[in-house]
Amino acid sequence: MTRQTDFQLHVCVKGEGFPFLLLHGHPGASGSLSVFADYFCSRYRTIAPDLRGYGKSRPPGPFAMTDHLDDLEALLDRLQVDRCWVLGWSLGGILGLELALRSPERVVGLVGVATAACPRSSHPPVTAWDLAYTGIAGILNRFRPGWRWNIETFGKRSLFRYLVRRQEPSVYRYLAIEGVSAYLNTRPEATDALQEALREGYDRRDKLDRVRCPCLWLAGEADCHITRQSSRETALALPDCQWIAYPDTAHLFPWEIPEIVCSDIEAWLSARR
């Protein structure tokens, strides 16, 4: 596939200090990382791009997953970032791993959130009722974020029950503010690129011994999108990695327990400054 070298990512930059690159998942956008950007921008220069095909980074045509890495390296060059911390959530964690393998001199440390080098799912089959309840819950939550009646009546019967274990208003506010817009602004080209990589059997477990930077790997105990087991497997294979699994949480656990997650990341970063 022809590489689009003139393509530029839309990016949200906050704060001052050592650069901290934040990479969202699928579907996603830079706003999905606000839970991290808002917390860390007082101490770091947080850099949260909309990946190609997501948010405001509208692709000029079909692309491959490797184009994400070209885009990220071009973005860091544009922002004159020689070295940075990297945090990646879900797909973003996979791209973070790839960046650490491709440009080890740039990545001083990597935080993987709900991600794995060989992602495996245990998600139950999706029914028509799942889709119907998810649509109703999402629409009502968009207009009245965190409405307890909606959570109890539709949310707990929808696909949201697999994304979050803690069916709380605070989580549904994140879904309303960041989740819905990220979903609606994910382009078909981005979905096609991800599905093609998965069809090819993405698996980088045999390359993990080449990752030389320190890593922190975080997982939700009840994550069925990228299982706790696949996350743990990745953490054990990385040469220098700390692993934490959070009980009673799922794939969107940073929205379920944001203070705990950010505090653990901050402690890990502080120990390595």
N, C-alpha and C positions, 0 to 999 in steps of 0.2 A: 504494500500500500504506500502511496506517495506521502512523504512526510511534509507537513504544513509548517515550515520554519518561521513564517511571518505571523503565526497565530499568537495572541497574547491573552493570558488569563486575567479575568477580573479578580481583584484581590482586595481584602480588607486588612489594613495594617493599623495596629493600635499600640500605644505605649512606646517606651524607650528601654534600651538595655540590650542584652545579648539576644540574638534572634531565636525565635521559637516558631517553627513551621507547623501549622495545624492542618491536617488533611481529613476531609469528611468522607463519609461512606456513600452507599447507593441505596435508595435515592438520598440526595443530600445537597448541601450548599454551604458556603462560608458561614452563614448564620447558624447552621447546625452546631457549630463549634463555639457559639457564644458562651456556653457554660464554662469553657476553658479560657477563651479570650478575655472575658470580663474579669476572671479571677487572676490571670497571670499578667495582664497588661500593665499592672502597677510595678512589676519587677522585670519584665521582659518586653522585647519588641515582638509582639505576636503577629504572625503573617498567616492569614487564612484565605486561601484562594478558592474560587469556584473552579473545580476541575473542568476540563474540557467536556462539554455536553451537559453541564449542570449549572443551575443558577443563571448568571448573566454571561457565562462563558459559552456562547452559542457556537457550535462547531460549523465550519464551512462545508462539511461533508462527512461521510463515513470515516471512521478512524479505528486504530487498534489500541490495545491497552498500553503498548510501549510508547505511544504518543504522549500519554500522561507524564512519563518520565522526562521526555524531551521538553515538555511544557514546564515542568517544575524546575529543571536545570536552567532553562531560559529565564524563568521568573527570578530565581536566585541571582543570576547574572545581572538582570535588570535592576534588582534592588541592591546590588553590590554586597551580597551576603556570601562570604567565603566559608563560614562554618556556622552550624546551627543545631539546636535541639530539634527533634522531630517527634510529633505525636500524630498517630493515625488511628482513626476509628473505623473498624470493619474493613471495607475496601481501602480506606486511607491507610490502615496498618499494613496491608499488603504492599501498597505503593511505598510506604516508608521502608519496609524491608528491601524492596527492589532498589530504592535510592541508596540505602546503606551498602548494598552489594555493588552497585554501579559506581558510586562516588563516595567511597569510605572516608576520604579526606574532608568531606563536607559535613558528615553526620557525626556529631560528638556524642550523641546518645539518642536512643529510640524508645518511645513509649507506645506500646501496642494496646489498643482498647478493643475488646470483643473481636479479636482477629486471630488469624492463624496462617502458617505457611502452607498448610494443606487444609483449607476450610471444609468442614463437614457439617451437615445439617441433620437435625432430628425433628424437623417441623412436621406436624401431622398434615394429612391431606386437607386441602381447602375446599369447603363446601359452598354451595350457593347461598346458604344462610349466613355463613361467615362473611361473605362479600356484601350481602345486604345489610347486615348489622354494622359492618365497618363503614359503609357509605353513610348510613344514618348517623352513627356516632360521630363520624368526622365532620359532617355538615353542621350538626348541632353544636359540636365543640368549637367549630370555627366561629360561630356567632355568639356563643356563650362559653368561653374557655373554662374548663374545670367545674362545670355544672354537675353536682353530685347526682342528681336524678338521671342525667344522661349516662354517667359512668355506670350506675347500678342497672339501668334499664337496657342500654345498648352496648356500652363500652366493654363490659365484662363478658358479653357474648360475641364480641367482634374479634378480628385478628389482633387488635391491640392487646388482648390477653396473652399473646405469645411474645409481644415486644417488651412488655413491662409486667412485672409481677405485682408491683405496688400500685394498685389502682387508686391513685390519689389525685386530688385537684391540681397540685403543683406539677405533676407529671403531664397531665392533660393540657396544662397551659403551655408547656414546651411543645407538645404535639400541635397545638393550635397555632402558635406563633412561628415555630420553625419547621415542624414536620410537614404540615400540609403544603406550604409554599414550596418546600424542597421537592416534594413529590410532584407537584404540578409543573415545576420548572426543570424536571429531569427529561432530557431529550431522548427520543427513540434511538439515536445513534449511540448514546452512552449505554443504554440497556443492551443493544446489539453487541457492543465491544466487550462488555462484561460477560454476556452469555457465551460468546465465542471462546473467551479464555477458559470458562468453566467447562465447556464442551471438550476442549483440548486437554482437560484434566490438570488444571493448575496445581503444581506441587513443587515447592522449593525446599523441602526438608533436607535434601542432600547437599544444599548449599549453605545451610545455617552455620556451619563451623567456620565460614569465611566472614561472618559478621563480627567485627572486632570491637565495636563500640559497646558500652554498657547498655543494657536493655531493662525495661520494666514492662511486664506483661500482666494485663488486668482482664478479668473475666467475670461474667455473671454466672452464678451456679446453675441457674435455670435457663440459660441461653440455648434456644433450640435453632437459632439461625446459624451461628457458628458455635459449636458446642464447647463446653468447658473442657472436655477431653482433648479436642484438637488444639485448643489454646494451650493447655498444659503440656501437650506433646511438643509444641513449638518452643515453649519456655525452657523445657528440659534440654532441648538440642542446642540452644544458643549458649555460647561459651561463657558469657557474663550476664546473667539474667536473674532478676527477682520477680517472683510470680505471686499475685494476690487474686483470690476468688472471693466474690462478695455473695453472702447467702441471701436467699429470697430476692434475687434480682435477675433480670433477663438481658436481652441484647441492648436495650437503651438504658442500662444501669447508670450512666453518668447523669441522666435526667431523674433517676429515682433517688440517688443518694449523692447529689453534687458536692456537698461540703466534704464528705468523707473521701470521695475519689480525688478531688483537687488537693486536699490536705495530704493524702498519701503520695501524690505525684510531687508536690512541693517538697516533702521530706526527702524523697529520693533525689530530686534535683539538688537540693541544698547539700546533701552528703557528697556530691560530685562536683561542686563548684571549685 
